[in-house]
Amino acid sequence: MKPAVDRLEAQLGQKVIFVRLEVQNHVGKILYSKYDGKLVPTFIIFDQSGAIRYKTNGVPDHALINSMLVDN
């Protein structure tokens, strides 16, 4: 999974802020629970107001994410 997210970050790093959390540490556990994580990894994109625009477990859909960013 890390290579897929690294690639996405390399492609989109100028447009979005990436935050990676370890679900085994205190903050990671809190946020994993708050955002109803079901599997690791859970990948979530928030809009500028904090609303969830995209959420998935596993490999993120690069094409869908790119299209979301183009629309904005």
Number of C-alpha atoms within 10 A of each C-alpha: 10 9 9 14 17 13 12 17 16 10 13 16 12 8 9 13 9 14 7 9 15 13 17 10 9 10 11 14 14 13 14 19 11 9 12 10 18 11 11 13 19 18 16 16 16 12 11 8 6 8 9 12 12 15 15 16 13 14 14 19 13 15 8 11 15 13 10 12 11 8 6 6
